[in-house]
Amino acid sequence: MTHHNHVENNRQSLRQLVGDLRSAYRSARRHKANTTSCIKCSMDIEDELYELACAIFNGSYAMRPSLCFIVSNPVLREVIAADFRDRIVHHYLYDYLNPWLERELIEDCYSCRDGKGTGYGVDRLEHHIRSCSQNYTRECWVLQLDISGYFMSINRRKLYLMAMDLMSRIGRKRDKRGHLLRHLPKHHIVEQLLATVILYDPMANCNLCDPRNLRAQVPESKLLAFSAPDCGMPIGNLTSQMFSNLYLNGFCQWVKRQLKVRHFGNYVDDSFYVSCNKNWLLSLVPRIDSYLQSHLGLHLNLAKTKLTEVRQGVTFLGIHIKPHRRYVKRRTLQRMRQQVRAMEAVSPESLASKETRQRLLASANSMLGILNHTRSFRLRKALFPCYPMYRIAYASRGMRKFVETECAQTT
């Protein structure tokens, strides 16, 4: 290859990288347009994207300090949010890696996946219960296990090796033109970025934001600063959700193929195992705990281990499943009522703002999305009696969704 061809190929690769980052920027900007870092980055976005692409292409890209804060809903926990510039890189990695990772994950891994999520997880648990108990005609048991401090215990070096193994498998695939992916510039760029993103210490120069002094109330096991060396993934980043599925993929495959658990499902650190043999389920606990410790450096939270007969009811992902019916968990319903009371305090003047209307619509439909998985028509009507959204939206048939009216959209 001549020097001229080499330079031209580099220019073409850089242009492609800028285009990919522009697409990642649009994804990262969604629902984050009003954040300070997004506004600052978007003021001259083309120059920002070109500078970012050059830094990545030259190997000089480095993560900026994250913002660390405490949230209290639904429980007290630490959230570490990356700078918006780094969020663009996260979406770039996600767009490349996640389609390939999706092909390797088992069907019953539900967290942070398109077409799945909490509702799908609840549906699958009920499916497994009905299948195993022959539609509730025979005794059946559900074992529920929880991993202690999952995100804070993820070993970043082990995760990096898993990510590189995934990249090696991707590299053996071919594109539409028949070229091996490992020979393409984008593949090498992603490999380079994985080391930077995964091995980065989220607490390095982190900006702590704790205006309500909630940090002292959070257990040390849920704070990244108290994690073991090279351990801990920041809750709040898109890549953390994807990497959490990758980290447990080998475990899920082992449960399915080695333990031969037919009725099994996993959502982040929560998993369920369904069987008619109570003693066999209990025998799984030490074997699973041993595997997690030896292969992943994780531990089961034995205090949260539950073994329940299905006719007594099983609670999973905020939904209580009983034979032929479902209920919303009481604590979840209490949080919904608190949210509705806060919404009812919104003034009519505030509803003139498009951003306020979108925020209220998203919040209301999020609650209805949970309730739609239960028989709760009367509850839905009682939950939104004098809801201000009725001024700008209407409830669809069966009160399954709020839809903004045309007159509200034009104001």
Summary of the structure (lengths in Angstrom):
residues: 411
radius of gyration: 23.8
end to end distance: 60.2
largest distance: 74.8
contacts: 1206
relative contact order: 0.12
helix: 56%
strand: 14%
